[in-house]
Amino acid sequence: MSPKPQPYTTLPGARFEPLATEEGLERYDLLEVSDDSVNYEDLFGGGDVNFVVHEGSLSLSGPTYVGNEDPLVCVVEGDLIVDGPLVIRDVGVYVPLWIKGSLIAKDLLLTDESQVFIEGDLKLTGNLVTDVTDAAHLVVHGEAQVGTWLRPSQRGAIYLPASVPDPIEGEALKEKRVPTLSSSQSWCEHVLAGQQLLRD
């Protein structure tokens, strides 16, 4: 059975502390880290921008399923290390995850409106899956090690180093994926359970 999604702020071992909005806006320039793709006004429409910061690196054990409910900017002032797959499913809410270090995990699946900005490297021993809307972002400033990039939705602002192979998408993905992958929810379940995504 898949774990239930939970906000970044309640993940085991996370110690996110609030940061004053004025200081957050000064310290964390979203337009810069997103390669001029998005700013706070775009995401929050002129409303309050609330920041929380985890000092140092954050290590998470086992499959991790994130689903946020409240708009927030979550900053990890170090590496985010997941001993298993990481699934981020933000539906109808914008919660930028800003990683000052590197993101290290088995697999990474982003769905819907997920927002991930990595100043360091993206290191995956398995697959990257982006099943997102046009509003979603994945921006990697360092190097990237990815087994296979699967792109069911062919959407989103995905900025990866040139070293990442082209994604499997469109008709090619439909032919290669296992038959049980038919919806966004099924992608989440397969990745969290460590199940096979592509036919042999």
DAHU-V703501 format. One record per helix or strand of 3 or more residues. SS is the DSSP state (2 for helix, 1 for strand). FROM is the first residue (numbers start at 1). TO is the last residue. If there is no record, write none. Layout:
ss-><SS:SS>
from-><FROM:FROM>
to-><TO:TO>
This chain:
ss-><2:1:2:2:2:1:1:1:1:1:1:1:1:1:1:1:1:1:1:1:2:2>
from-><8:16:21:30:40:51:58:64:73:80:86:96:103:108:115:122:128:137:149:157:170:184>
to-><10:19:27:33:44:55:61:66:77:83:90:99:105:112:118:124:132:140:151:159:176:193>
